[in-house]
């Protein structure tokens, strides 16, 4: 594939040249790898109008056609898996081995959605269950919600689009997609598979690019019935204020934590936690950020996780054995350094990493972290993990829950009763036992509580987000 790749603007099924573009540089080496068209608010409004008209057809598309559409896209994506993986690495510098995994997961997400569509139905209602009722044929069914606006982030520039596009189009909605400015080519390539499929519904999908102005225009318009967004709490808050009365799906990040009990297999926990903290350079909503360790094993665990973290290979993302590449941009790198310096000034110490190595920010383990330090109060979104010593499970769970976020938490413990308690005690959308909270299976419901967001992703649950219940009674 020739670089730079020029991302396409799709006004429904029509590709149109617009004036001006923005260069996207690979975070590793600075080569220009893609060009993002400079869309305007006028472009956003046109895309919405096209979607509004297209919904007249998408809502009536037969189920078998929608399933065939998704299956066709998934199969063609797998045929071009390496091409898509390379583009992920080009645009966001994700190590190529993990980029290949993401491309495969993207196809799986689309296939899972096709499978879930077969069960997107309703049920009959016993309308005569109470004396005031009457025997009728009463039931409900699910119908497409309407026009959907989907806004996606950079850290999984392919699979997180699939988690929105596949269920939205599968449910019968018409969609306007605004992908992250960091990866316009990934979005353009995937959208093209949907639009060029022989099973596609004409004008069902539009793609526009941009930042605040374009996004605000899409969100505040009265045309969309659904807004699905993955990104920061700040932007999610703005969407909530500006969207008006719409269905909102907001995945707004987290401050993932785990508790290492004294009964845990310490060596295994340390190895898994190193992976969970530094996978994708810590740029994951469920990246492990806080580790609460029982005081009896704290020193042993600290030594082991420092050793495991130091083993992780950092460098050229195009090498198959690279675990961690660069952060998304220089601003992210500077923020990571400031987090570390702030924690050091407050009394913590780096037992692994903490400073730049050949201009890379390495896996960093901060020890002796306390509750009042900024480094554990907010989402760092960087390869930094903090160790906090606790005397008991009770104190650990109190501290874990003492966060405005609640996406996913985990526990390492051999005592079954403790794991069972944790399931009930943890204030989060997802709980993981004897594994890192960074695990997410695409088939599962995914979404948090508190500031971590509203609604659920995962094909079955996302289909519900993009559909409405219609109640029917025959007399």
C-alpha angles and dihedrals in degrees: 000000000000118000138251092047112209110222115223128233111222119202092189108302092339122096113210134183115235128188120265135013141206122231119234115208124204107248086225109067099347098254115159104247106165144015122222117205115237101242121190135209087261089059090050092052092049091051090052092050091051090050091049091056093042092055088072086069102031093057090057098044111125116253093237090057093050091050092048089049093056093043091051092052092047093050094048091047091055090050088057097035095127092049091053092045091053091052091052089054092044094054106034103015094237108166108266095239090058092041088059089051090051093050089052092047090051090058090046092052090054091047091048089053091052089051093048091051089069089067100041095116142115138240141234119263124218096231092179095056091111130045091248090056132085133219108258139140097268124170144137133229135188119249132184112278097221133247113004128202114206122193118185139190135232104246096077099018095174110030096044089055089052090051088062107028098047097053093038094052091035091055090053101258126139110234140210110195123200108184128193116285088230094067112027094146094056090054094044093051093049094044090052090058090055095044096045096046113119087231095052122124111234114260093357093130131043126178125203130168136214146091134258101340096048093042093049091050092053095045099044096045116109090226102079119076093188132039116190115187136173116190144071129353090238093058092039090055091051091050091051091053097044105036099076120201103349139120107270127200109186124177101183107171134254151227100244118205140182135194121221107204122204088247092059128109093255098196093050092045092051092050093049094044092054089056093045094050098047106031109124088006090293090294094132128108089230096039109143106256107156125044117186109198127192109248093237092065101025097107094046092048093047092054093047098048090047089053093046092047093050090056093062112106115235122191144060107034091207092066114095094224097051113115100183132024130184126306117263094266144343092270090059090049092051091048090053091052091049091052090054095046091048091052092047091051088053093052106271123124134212111238091177128023119336100152137059119279114195087338092304122117103228131210104291127200117192117200132194091032117165134203096258096056117110092225092076099034097068136036106270097189091201138097094280127118127183128213119212122186117223132180097216149005090256093060092042095055091046091054094043091055093044092092134097087231130074113172107125134345132177144193135209110208138133093208107094093202091057092051090050091051091050092055090060097036101048112096097213142107091241135031125194125194121211092350138079120278087235090083116108125168111202091224092060129086108262128192140096145236132242112012091349089086152255129291134007137275125203117102100269094046096039089055087060090050090054095046138061133220115244116194119211133189127185117202 
